[in-house]
Amino acid sequence: MTILPVYVSGYTRQNGKGIYSYLFDTDTGLLTNQQLVANSEAPSFITIHRESGQLIAVNETNEYQGRQGTGYVSAYARDPSSGALQLLNTQSSEGADPCYVTVVRDYCLVSNYTGGSVVAFPLSHDGLKPASSVMDLGKSGIQATQARPDRQEAPHAHAVDVDPIEQALAIVMDLGSDRAIVIPYHHGELKQPLQSFKFPDGAGPRHMVFAPNMRSFCYVLGELDNKVYMLELNLRNDDDQRFHLIQQISALPPDVVSSSDMLGAEIKITPNGKFLYATIRGHDSISAFYIDDRNGKLTLIDNQSTRGQHPRYFVIDPTGHYLLLANQFSNNIVTFKIDQDSGKLSHIQTIDHPEATCIQFWL
């Protein structure tokens, strides 16, 4: 039996208090021992920096220490024996409503949704240092498409990751401009010039994931059109297009027509690279896809209820046998077992949890 620590964060608009911890049994798939380990304001996304023993959270607000138009980022030290978190420090996110954070060696990259910017922060054992680089997408010439005027009136940086091969490119999902924006990156510095891949108007790219065993293949979930886009990354700088479209496929079943009240949320791949999953809020379902190991293309396997409302986030455990899903509006976390042959999901457990929006294993 292996027991893994799990951390869950979310909004604090109703009953949520901040960041919680659990213990996860990899034999049974059960989550137990819920504890509030950090009171925190709207920590909508968290990540782990194992080297320094820290958890990093973005606090999705538009005010920080009296300063309007910015949220903030928090660094917590983890007690290795108890799993408790101690706040080390906070820094302005340099933009409103930070919604995503990823760690790259000794830096973290943050995307500000309303602020339309990407920011790099150095990390030390004492927490976060002030921002080392800020890239404002609007000021860098990125324009919103206005395809969905209520959502695409300005650039909205929904996620930022780095290429998994050289870690020399920061890749931003900009919901407002319908673009994957590629930014040269080196040791905490975000550089010009920007390159981008243009999705169809109204796609609203939200999150992305690279295939673990075919690392030039990237899969992007459109929040607004509920489609999965398979792209191939070109690392050579001899082409205006860093990404090339290979496939696009609906994340919904064939008999379901996408509508404005359905919103793509999360996308992940199993560690063995065999299956991809995507959640759709409003339809409140999760779709499973088989990934062809010859060409990376997707085939829909299954779609089923997430057993709750607004499936904002999910994570796959390190063994690849379980999927833990956060239903934000119904205030629960659902665990599914992944069939290793078919990729289909079977229900294991449902537990109450307030306003969950992110789940991370401490690895």
PyMOL commands that set and color helices and strands:
alter all, ss='L'
color gray80, all
select helices_A, chain A and resi 50-52
alter helices_A, ss='H'
color red, helices_A
select strands_A, chain A and resi 3-10+18-25+31-39+43-49+54-59+63-64+67-68+72-78+85-92+98-104+107-112+117-124+127-128+133-136+157-162+169-174+179-186+189-190+195-198+205-210+217-222+227-233+243-250+263-269+275-281+285-291+298-305+311-316+322-327+332-338+345-352+356-361
alter strands_A, ss='S'
color yellow, strands_A
deselect
rebuild
show_as cartoon
